């Protein structure tokens, strides 16, 4: 969710009162079951297309990207624990500010926490967004799963950490053929009206030259910028400052998106500013908590879209997988359940069925509030044994760590018309048996076994971290539907062998692959 943590409690109370006006002891907002329209209710009610042609944002699938995790010893400008659990002690039982435990198996470098080992006996370690390999891996996942564009969150003016992450995002987007743009967040930013202009001029366009990147998002021939928090409770600003900032960015030649609350059309005092934007994206996270609640949002989106169409503005609805912030805010564990993908898919379906092809998924890496679609712990074996954390099987159905990436891929394809409109997600909960590729030290699957390798690319160092030392493997199990490419040298070079099934003896391959594997791709 968009925020700085100290603003949440008060902002959330206002949101509870303002959105639908009904509370529930089962979630943040009442499910509105008496108002549910059902997923078929909007058939035949497709609204006119949006104002702009397909570009880097319109007609695309965008994800919010935080990139805000830091760890002690990561060499970052902060060089301490940030967003996992602050202070010198770092994350440990009773000192954490995130709910969803990440799957860190594909990261080269991770950092030891104060938790007991995971259920599988592995040490409880976390990643830092400062490590370029982490950001590269995230954008590789975006590429693999059809995510077109990342909205890079930026809280406040320039500093070494923010600028360093921005550079990493730019480089990763260029490497993996994704687009990105700056999404400013007004949370806690009292002097945003002047400082946001200086930051854009001196840092974004100037020192960092992000807009000069081939990967910077362009819409209608203009660089894209978003300002999130206009009209949102407990964020600074008013119609005068909002309008000034929007018009200033437009004078710089930008395509301006604004992030607003769900009830934005009711804020008559702010509408002159809202109407000046090129695109509106209302924040829906936490405003419903069930399939019926998701259906109750359909007429809101339709009215939003009609309003925007009448004013030649574009519209980008927000789609999210679920919500939980028990570890740092005291709410219920698994507060808004993901329903093993049904909750998120219903939103994709409703957006497409209402005639829209653009979507913003909140968020890619928001482990804090349990809205991340990036790879996460599948079950208790992948999270610490002495502290509660959310894992993806919380609703009683086993799903693979990459399930929400794959679900997002399928949702994006449905929005774009690449697959048909379907009320039930086509995404398998697990890939094949749910296991990844497993290497063995000896032939016939004997000796030590590696960790399971999900889809991804693994260098020599990454393999070693997952229990595959250099020139070590003699057999491998490959789940049905997977393709394994093994290389004799690091960085996917040298002799290669392609396997699509279990291989009990590498000496039988031509040429012999026994004790020769140094890097692999799992597809």
ZATORTI-424771 format. One line per field, with one value per residue (C-alpha): residue number from 1; x, y, z; residue in three letters. Coordinates in Angstrom, 3 decimals. Each point is the difference from the previous one (the first is absolute). Example, Ala and Ser with C-alpha at 12.3 -4.5 7.8 and 13.67 -1.06 7.14 Angstrom:
<sites>
num: c(1 2)
px: c(12.300 1.370)
py: c(-4.500 3.440)
pz: c(7.800 -0.660)
residuo: c(Ala Ser)
</sites>
This chain:
<sites>
num: c(1 2 3 4 5 6 7 8 9 10 11 12 13 14 15 16 17 18 19 20 21 22 23 24 25 26 27 28 29 30 31 32 33 34 35 36 37 38 39 40 41 42 43 44 45 46 47 48 49 50 51 52 53 54 55 56 57 58 59 60 61 62 63 64 65 66 67 68 69 70 71 72 73 74 75 76 77 78 79 80 81 82 83 84 85 86 87 88 89 90 91 92 93 94 95 96 97 98 99 100 101 102 103 104 105 106 107 108 109 110 111 112 113 114 115 116 117 118 119 120 121 122 123 124 125 126 127 128 129 130 131 132 133 134 135 136 137 138 139 140 141 142 143 144 145 146 147 148 149 150 151 152 153 154 155 156 157 158 159 160 161 162 163 164 165 166 167 168 169 170 171 172 173 174 175 176 177 178 179 180 181 182 183 184 185 186 187 188 189 190 191 192 193 194 195 196 197 198 199 200 201 202 203 204 205 206 207 208 209 210 211 212 213 214 215 216 217 218 219 220 221 222 223 224 225 226 227 228 229 230 231 232 233 234 235 236 237 238 239 240 241 242 243 244 245 246 247 248 249 250 251 252 253 254 255 256 257 258 259 260 261 262 263 264 265 266 267 268 269 270 271 272 273 274 275 276 277 278 279 280 281 282 283 284 285 286 287 288 289 290 291 292 293 294 295 296 297 298 299 300 301 302 303 304 305 306 307 308 309 310 311 312 313 314 315 316 317 318 319 320 321 322 323 324 325 326 327 328 329 330 331 332 333 334 335 336 337 338 339 340 341 342 343 344 345 346 347 348 349 350 351 352 353 354 355 356 357 358 359 360 361 362 363 364 365 366 367 368 369 370 371 372 373 374 375 376 377 378 379 380 381 382 383 384 385 386 387 388 389 390 391 392 393 394 395 396 397 398 399 400 401 402 403 404 405 406 407 408 409 410 411 412 413 414 415 416 417 418 419 420 421 422 423 424 425 426 427 428 429 430 431 432 433 434 435 436 437 438 439 440 441 442 443 444 445 446 447 448 449 450 451 452 453 454 455 456 457 458 459 460 461 462 463 464 465 466 467 468 469 470 471 472 473 474 475 476 477 478 479 480 481 482 483 484 485 486 487 488 489 490 491 492 493 494 495 496 497 498 499 500 501 502 503 504 505 506 507 508 509 510 511 512 513 514 515 516 517 518 519 520 521 522 523)
px: c(0.000 1.090 1.180 2.446 -0.769 -0.611 -2.911 -1.926 -2.091 -1.726 -0.325 -1.501 -2.646 -1.104 -0.079 -2.163 -2.569 0.066 -0.153 -3.397 -0.479 -0.124 2.518 0.488 1.708 1.110 1.934 0.727 -3.209 -3.321 -0.498 -3.155 -1.607 -3.404 1.371 1.864 -0.848 1.689 2.682 -2.493 -1.912 2.003 -0.320 -1.234 1.017 3.426 0.881 1.700 3.784 2.367 1.417 3.450 1.317 1.987 3.409 2.374 -2.777 -3.404 -0.988 2.803 0.490 1.856 1.267 0.921 3.643 1.210 3.694 0.238 1.483 3.440 2.094 2.875 3.219 -1.434 2.247 -2.965 -0.323 -2.170 2.093 -2.488 -3.258 -2.778 -3.575 0.780 0.344 1.943 2.648 3.376 -1.492 -1.717 -2.893 -0.541 -3.038 -2.047 1.955 -1.283 -1.963 -1.045 -2.472 0.790 3.249 1.863 1.464 3.696 1.342 0.907 1.982 3.781 0.413 -2.293 0.334 -0.384 -2.887 -0.659 -2.669 0.313 0.609 -2.725 -2.142 2.265 3.071 1.434 1.102 -2.539 1.549 -1.387 0.953 1.045 -1.369 3.427 1.567 -0.190 -0.520 -3.248 -1.411 1.185 -1.740 -3.234 0.045 0.893 -3.159 -1.941 1.335 -0.809 -3.560 -1.068 0.098 0.500 0.904 1.081 -1.071 3.029 -1.124 1.849 -0.673 1.274 2.974 3.331 2.413 2.660 -2.290 -2.870 2.323 1.949 -3.162 -1.203 3.231 -0.367 -3.586 0.997 2.799 -2.189 -2.835 2.427 1.483 -3.332 -1.924 -2.499 -1.207 0.013 -1.061 0.224 -2.969 0.384 -1.750 -1.163 -0.180 1.610 1.424 -1.035 2.004 -0.829 -1.293 3.457 2.266 -1.617 0.848 3.605 0.348 -1.363 2.193 3.254 -0.112 -2.406 0.651 3.363 2.528 -1.628 -1.298 -2.673 -2.239 2.856 -0.135 -1.413 -1.990 -1.722 -3.747 -1.438 -3.706 -1.384 3.590 0.624 1.998 -2.318 -0.078 -2.461 -0.765 -1.715 -1.946 -2.015 -3.183 1.051 -0.686 2.894 2.122 1.014 -1.367 -3.191 -1.537 2.353 3.235 -1.274 -0.946 3.294 2.040 -2.074 0.218 3.728 0.695 -2.168 2.038 3.102 -1.546 -1.096 -2.944 -1.343 -1.672 -1.438 -0.721 -3.193 -2.300 -2.912 -2.524 1.824 -3.057 -1.712 2.788 -1.579 2.546 2.865 -1.657 1.480 3.444 -0.967 -1.533 3.341 1.789 0.524 -0.824 -1.733 0.839 -2.191 1.430 -2.240 2.244 -1.804 -3.363 -1.661 0.801 -1.877 -1.141 -3.327 1.849 2.049 -3.250 -1.405 2.897 -1.116 -2.449 2.605 2.508 -2.632 -0.943 3.683 0.611 -3.037 1.142 3.498 -1.257 -2.196 3.095 2.441 1.968 1.410 -0.868 2.105 -1.759 1.966 0.055 1.432 0.424 -0.926 1.091 1.584 1.872 -0.283 3.701 0.434 -3.474 -1.781 -2.740 -1.304 2.360 -0.792 -2.526 -1.256 0.661 1.311 -2.325 2.781 -0.266 -3.784 -0.129 2.520 -1.381 -3.500 1.413 1.757 -3.243 -2.108 2.415 0.006 -3.737 -0.603 1.834 3.483 3.381 2.368 0.829 2.224 0.941 0.729 2.678 2.971 2.178 -2.208 0.747 -0.794 -3.773 -0.173 -0.893 3.139 -0.374 3.749 1.073 -0.937 0.075 -2.215 -0.610 1.393 3.148 1.058 -0.603 1.519 -1.182 -0.106 -2.006 -3.252 0.309 -2.455 0.688 -1.865 -1.820 -1.812 -3.392 0.444 1.157 3.646 1.354 3.523 2.072 -0.364 -3.774 -0.956 2.524 -1.553 -3.510 0.983 1.352 -3.319 -1.947 2.043 -0.649 -3.737 0.012 1.746 -2.344 2.746 -2.091 -3.760 -2.046 -0.438 -1.383 2.245 3.749 1.815 3.192 1.069 0.610 3.265 2.310 -0.208 0.457 0.741 3.701 2.871 3.051 2.084 3.651 1.713 3.641 0.031 -1.569 -3.475 -1.002 2.387 2.130 -0.800 -2.897 -0.271 -2.885 -2.772 0.715 -3.100 -0.096 2.968 3.621 2.737 3.672 2.759 -0.315 -3.780 0.160 2.498 -2.338 -2.751 2.111 1.524 3.776 2.005 0.679 -1.987 -3.270 -0.405 -3.789 -3.093 -3.768 -1.901 -3.756 -2.364 -0.405 3.398 3.040 3.465 3.033 3.319 3.278 3.572 1.197 -1.249 -2.374 -1.723 2.976 1.975 -1.525 -3.747 -2.391 -3.804 -2.171 -3.792 -0.266 1.744 3.583 1.488 3.550 1.878 2.727 -2.461 -0.471 1.885 2.374 0.430 -1.420 1.021 1.486 0.101 -3.034 0.829 -3.167 -3.559 -3.245 -3.326 -2.862)
py: c(0.000 3.553 1.465 0.982 -2.049 2.779 1.326 -3.254 -0.213 3.344 -0.252 -3.438 1.051 2.760 -2.491 -2.376 2.693 1.477 -3.128 -1.655 0.943 -3.560 -1.871 -3.727 -2.139 -2.264 2.578 3.645 0.863 -1.805 -2.439 1.820 -3.344 1.662 2.228 -2.678 0.017 -3.240 -0.391 -0.387 3.178 2.345 -1.941 2.306 3.104 0.588 3.677 1.989 -0.359 2.214 3.291 -1.123 -2.670 -2.953 1.152 -0.917 0.366 0.091 -3.524 -1.483 -1.785 2.203 -1.078 2.160 -0.551 0.996 -0.944 1.213 -2.952 0.474 -2.140 0.614 -0.682 0.378 2.995 2.244 3.643 -1.119 -3.104 -1.072 -1.924 1.894 -1.271 -3.475 1.080 3.081 0.706 -1.472 -3.366 -0.399 -2.374 -2.592 -1.300 2.987 2.456 -0.190 2.268 -2.455 -2.867 -2.031 -1.974 0.179 -2.907 0.942 -3.100 1.829 2.816 -0.218 1.966 -0.084 1.233 -1.916 0.948 -0.674 -2.634 -3.731 -2.085 -0.524 -3.090 -1.754 0.662 2.758 3.229 2.850 2.559 3.016 1.990 3.609 2.102 1.658 -3.090 0.384 -3.741 0.248 2.790 -1.809 -3.165 1.910 1.466 -3.396 -1.336 2.880 -0.918 -3.686 0.784 2.658 2.994 3.001 2.853 0.789 3.120 0.713 1.466 3.093 1.378 3.540 1.779 -1.340 -1.888 -2.630 -2.961 1.126 0.992 -3.244 -2.078 2.138 -0.737 -3.722 0.022 1.846 -2.461 -3.037 1.362 0.554 -3.475 -1.818 2.121 1.435 3.585 2.038 3.417 2.057 -0.139 2.642 -0.674 3.021 -1.853 2.166 2.379 3.372 2.090 -2.073 2.948 1.500 -2.987 -2.319 2.462 0.298 -3.754 -0.567 2.689 -0.637 -3.742 -1.836 2.007 1.425 -2.060 -3.395 0.736 -2.648 1.512 -0.415 -3.761 -2.124 -1.777 3.103 -0.244 2.235 0.596 2.190 0.976 1.292 -1.336 -1.379 1.191 -0.871 1.877 -2.267 1.221 2.930 0.165 -2.993 0.345 1.223 0.980 3.647 2.351 1.565 0.869 2.954 -1.928 -3.013 2.093 1.872 -3.217 -1.659 3.027 0.386 -3.577 0.505 3.113 -2.237 -2.110 -2.894 -2.384 0.412 -2.780 0.678 -2.551 0.850 -1.691 -2.205 2.785 2.609 1.057 1.058 2.470 2.949 2.452 -1.966 -0.794 3.036 -1.475 -3.586 1.035 1.473 -3.367 -2.200 -3.211 -0.939 -3.099 -0.409 -1.989 -2.995 -2.044 -0.862 1.415 -3.425 -3.416 -2.682 -1.041 1.712 3.120 -0.091 -0.192 2.964 2.058 -0.523 2.938 2.227 -0.798 0.466 3.414 0.932 -1.025 1.869 3.130 -0.269 -0.710 3.091 2.091 -1.721 -1.492 -3.505 -2.370 -2.728 -2.249 -1.584 -3.796 -1.681 -3.563 0.313 1.818 -0.628 2.300 -1.874 0.002 3.753 1.478 -2.530 -0.957 -3.507 -2.484 -0.519 2.806 -0.009 -3.518 -0.569 -2.973 -1.809 2.478 0.227 3.435 1.548 -1.740 1.274 3.533 -0.717 -1.438 2.937 2.535 -1.717 -0.665 3.710 0.846 0.883 -1.256 1.904 -1.186 0.913 -2.890 0.996 -0.992 -1.915 -0.141 1.259 -2.708 2.476 -0.198 -3.331 1.361 -1.184 -2.077 -0.738 -3.450 -0.798 -2.876 -2.866 -1.515 -0.412 -1.683 3.313 2.368 0.312 -2.372 2.539 2.884 0.103 1.014 -0.337 -2.701 -0.663 -3.096 2.023 -0.656 -3.758 -0.475 -0.605 2.396 0.398 3.022 1.443 -0.519 3.682 0.923 -2.613 1.158 3.575 -1.191 -1.658 3.025 2.306 -2.234 0.102 3.799 0.231 -2.477 -2.573 -2.604 -0.087 1.570 -2.642 0.335 -2.788 0.371 -2.357 0.102 -3.314 0.402 -1.876 -0.760 -3.718 -1.734 3.325 -0.871 1.639 -1.539 -1.981 -0.980 -2.959 -0.573 -3.611 -1.911 -1.511 2.897 -1.035 2.007 3.553 1.828 3.691 2.281 0.031 2.553 1.804 1.712 2.336 0.413 -1.145 0.949 -1.992 2.063 -0.298 -3.759 -0.305 1.912 -2.521 -3.074 -0.615 0.515 0.454 -3.193 -2.063 -1.304 -3.508 -0.351 2.198 -0.151 2.307 0.450 -0.535 3.156 1.412 0.419 -0.056 1.354 -0.825 1.726 -1.140 3.541 2.877 2.626 -2.418 -0.686 -3.002 -3.372 -0.243 -2.874 0.316 -2.290 -0.219 -3.076 -1.693 -0.948 -2.630 -0.101 2.942 -2.317 -1.268 3.437 1.043 1.453 -1.294 2.550 -1.694 2.470 2.711 2.209 3.628 1.986 -0.828 1.415 -1.433 0.840)
pz: c(0.000 -0.580 3.228 2.599 3.025 2.511 -2.040 -0.176 3.103 -0.385 -3.781 0.260 2.505 -2.364 -2.864 2.009 0.575 -3.475 -2.132 0.002 3.633 1.270 2.157 0.347 2.578 -2.837 -1.998 -0.517 -1.823 0.023 -2.839 -1.171 -0.737 -0.288 -2.765 -1.950 -3.673 -0.945 -2.665 -2.845 0.823 -2.224 -3.237 -2.736 1.921 -1.501 0.134 -2.751 -0.320 1.907 -1.199 -1.133 -2.347 1.289 1.209 2.813 2.598 -1.723 -1.020 2.095 3.328 2.511 3.435 2.947 0.955 3.471 -0.022 3.587 1.902 1.542 2.332 2.369 -1.869 -3.512 -0.769 -0.784 0.937 2.914 0.829 2.657 0.182 -1.750 -0.529 1.315 3.604 0.991 2.591 0.732 0.927 -3.333 -0.664 2.723 1.918 1.110 -2.174 -3.571 -2.278 -2.710 -0.244 -3.125 0.130 -3.329 -1.935 -0.161 -1.750 -3.207 1.610 0.007 3.245 3.022 3.601 3.226 2.264 3.671 -0.660 0.482 -3.107 -2.552 0.280 -2.519 2.144 -2.182 1.719 0.044 -2.327 -1.868 -3.082 -0.537 -2.842 -0.129 -1.543 -3.799 -0.420 1.977 -2.161 -3.126 1.153 0.599 -3.497 -1.435 1.685 -1.531 -3.422 0.493 1.081 -2.492 2.349 -2.235 2.298 3.583 1.869 2.173 3.315 1.187 3.482 0.290 -1.448 -1.190 2.235 -0.554 0.655 -2.211 -2.827 0.251 -0.244 -2.917 -1.867 0.662 -1.246 -3.171 -0.714 0.640 -2.140 -2.875 0.400 0.040 -2.463 2.502 0.366 3.215 1.236 3.175 2.363 2.698 3.315 1.997 3.321 2.680 -2.622 1.416 -2.478 -3.058 -2.050 -0.415 0.681 -2.534 -2.787 1.144 0.283 -3.501 -1.534 1.845 0.682 -2.312 -3.165 1.048 1.950 -0.532 -3.518 0.444 -2.649 -2.471 0.414 -2.799 2.714 1.394 -0.649 -2.699 -0.505 -2.779 -0.813 3.542 2.970 2.668 3.605 2.751 3.226 2.506 3.022 -1.335 2.047 2.103 3.711 2.165 -2.999 -0.459 -2.629 -1.296 -3.327 -0.459 0.569 -1.944 -3.020 0.113 -0.007 -2.729 -2.267 0.665 -1.099 -3.066 -0.807 0.112 -2.739 2.240 -0.150 3.551 1.975 3.452 2.716 1.860 2.550 -0.996 0.674 -2.084 -2.014 3.232 0.838 -1.755 1.402 -1.611 -3.337 -1.812 0.693 -0.709 -3.317 -1.099 0.071 -3.044 1.878 3.262 2.063 3.117 2.940 0.672 2.305 3.227 -1.086 -0.427 1.406 -1.922 -3.448 0.641 1.068 -3.193 -1.986 1.928 -1.370 -3.620 -0.138 1.658 -2.746 -2.682 1.360 0.281 -3.589 -1.290 1.857 -1.494 -3.513 0.138 0.761 -2.386 2.911 0.297 2.829 1.654 2.547 2.834 0.420 3.101 1.310 3.704 3.138 3.416 2.389 3.322 0.860 0.119 0.252 2.180 -2.430 -0.498 -1.577 -3.691 0.358 -3.591 -1.308 -3.483 -0.471 -1.888 -2.869 -0.321 1.656 -2.388 -3.081 0.725 -0.191 -3.304 -1.333 1.164 -1.494 -3.384 0.064 0.641 -3.225 1.270 -1.204 2.301 3.503 2.952 2.284 3.584 0.710 -1.393 3.124 2.843 2.556 2.790 -0.449 -1.720 -3.444 -1.829 -3.140 -0.016 1.149 3.590 2.483 -1.097 3.435 3.521 -1.309 -1.561 2.932 3.501 2.684 2.857 -1.470 -1.973 -3.629 -2.836 -2.568 -3.227 1.287 2.698 -1.627 0.024 -3.607 -0.898 -2.636 -1.335 0.962 -3.508 -0.183 0.237 -2.658 -2.275 0.939 -0.853 -3.356 -0.804 1.247 -2.212 -2.981 0.693 0.291 -3.358 -1.672 -0.491 1.819 0.311 2.765 2.703 3.545 1.310 -0.135 -2.386 2.074 1.579 3.714 -0.348 -2.892 -0.697 3.359 1.628 0.253 -1.788 -1.626 2.528 -0.563 1.677 0.826 -1.247 -2.876 0.449 2.272 2.722 2.413 1.068 -1.650 -0.866 0.816 -2.592 -2.732 -1.333 -3.392 -0.300 -1.062 2.386 -0.177 1.673 3.189 0.076 -0.468 2.832 2.296 -0.836 0.682 -3.448 0.279 -3.168 -2.002 2.506 -1.476 -1.407 -0.392 -0.026 0.311 -2.365 0.644 -2.925 -2.047 0.948 -2.247 1.562 -1.872 1.676 -0.858 0.589 0.812 2.129 -1.389 -2.418 -2.207 -1.180 -0.894 0.575 0.640 -0.194 2.124 0.172 2.242 2.903 -0.830 2.344 -1.363 -1.529 -1.329 -2.609 -1.535 -3.122 0.783 3.531 2.488 3.227 2.516 -2.652 0.661 0.930 -0.900 -1.032 -1.325 1.177 -2.377)
residuo: c(Unk Unk Unk Unk Unk Unk Unk Unk Unk Unk Unk Unk Unk Unk Unk Unk Unk Unk Unk Unk Unk Unk Unk Unk Unk Unk Unk Unk Unk Unk Unk Unk Unk Unk Unk Unk Unk Unk Unk Unk Unk Unk Unk Unk Unk Unk Unk Unk Unk Unk Unk Unk Unk Unk Unk Unk Unk Unk Unk Unk Unk Unk Unk Unk Unk Unk Unk Unk Unk Unk Unk Unk Unk Unk Unk Unk Unk Unk Unk Unk Unk Unk Unk Unk Unk Unk Unk Unk Unk Unk Unk Unk Unk Unk Unk Unk Unk Unk Unk Unk Unk Unk Unk Unk Unk Unk Unk Unk Unk Unk Unk Unk Unk Unk Unk Unk Unk Unk Unk Unk Unk Unk Unk Unk Unk Unk Unk Unk Unk Unk Unk Unk Unk Unk Unk Unk Unk Unk Unk Unk Unk Unk Unk Unk Unk Unk Unk Unk Unk Unk Unk Unk Unk Unk Unk Unk Unk Unk Unk Unk Unk Unk Unk Unk Unk Unk Unk Unk Unk Unk Unk Unk Unk Unk Unk Unk Unk Unk Unk Unk Unk Unk Unk Unk Unk Unk Unk Unk Unk Unk Unk Unk Unk Unk Unk Unk Unk Unk Unk Unk Unk Unk Unk Unk Unk Unk Unk Unk Unk Unk Unk Unk Unk Unk Unk Unk Unk Unk Unk Unk Unk Unk Unk Unk Unk Unk Unk Unk Unk Unk Unk Unk Unk Unk Unk Unk Unk Unk Unk Unk Unk Unk Unk Unk Unk Unk Unk Unk Unk Unk Unk Unk Unk Unk Unk Unk Unk Unk Unk Unk Unk Unk Unk Unk Unk Unk Unk Unk Unk Unk Unk Unk Unk Unk Unk Unk Unk Unk Unk Unk Unk Unk Unk Unk Unk Unk Unk Unk Unk Unk Unk Unk Unk Unk Unk Unk Unk Unk Unk Unk Unk Unk Unk Unk Unk Unk Unk Unk Unk Unk Unk Unk Unk Unk Unk Unk Unk Unk Unk Unk Unk Unk Unk Unk Unk Unk Unk Unk Unk Unk Unk Unk Unk Unk Unk Unk Unk Unk Unk Unk Unk Unk Unk Unk Unk Unk Unk Unk Unk Unk Unk Unk Unk Unk Unk Unk Unk Unk Unk Unk Unk Unk Unk Unk Unk Unk Unk Unk Unk Unk Unk Unk Unk Unk Unk Unk Unk Unk Unk Unk Unk Unk Unk Unk Unk Unk Unk Unk Unk Unk Unk Unk Unk Unk Unk Unk Unk Unk Unk Unk Unk Unk Unk Unk Unk Unk Unk Unk Unk Unk Unk Unk Unk Unk Unk Unk Unk Unk Unk Unk Unk Unk Unk Unk Unk Unk Unk Unk Unk Unk Unk Unk Unk Unk Unk Unk Unk Unk Unk Unk Unk Unk Unk Unk Unk Unk Unk Unk Unk Unk Unk Unk Unk Unk Unk Unk Unk Unk Unk Unk Unk Unk Unk Unk Unk Unk Unk Unk Unk Unk Unk Unk Unk Unk Unk Unk Unk Unk Unk Unk Unk Unk Unk Unk Unk Unk Unk Unk Unk Unk Unk Unk Unk Unk Unk Unk Unk Unk Unk Unk Unk Unk Unk Unk Unk Unk Unk Unk Unk Unk Unk Unk Unk Unk Unk Unk Unk Unk Unk Unk Unk Unk Unk)
</sites>
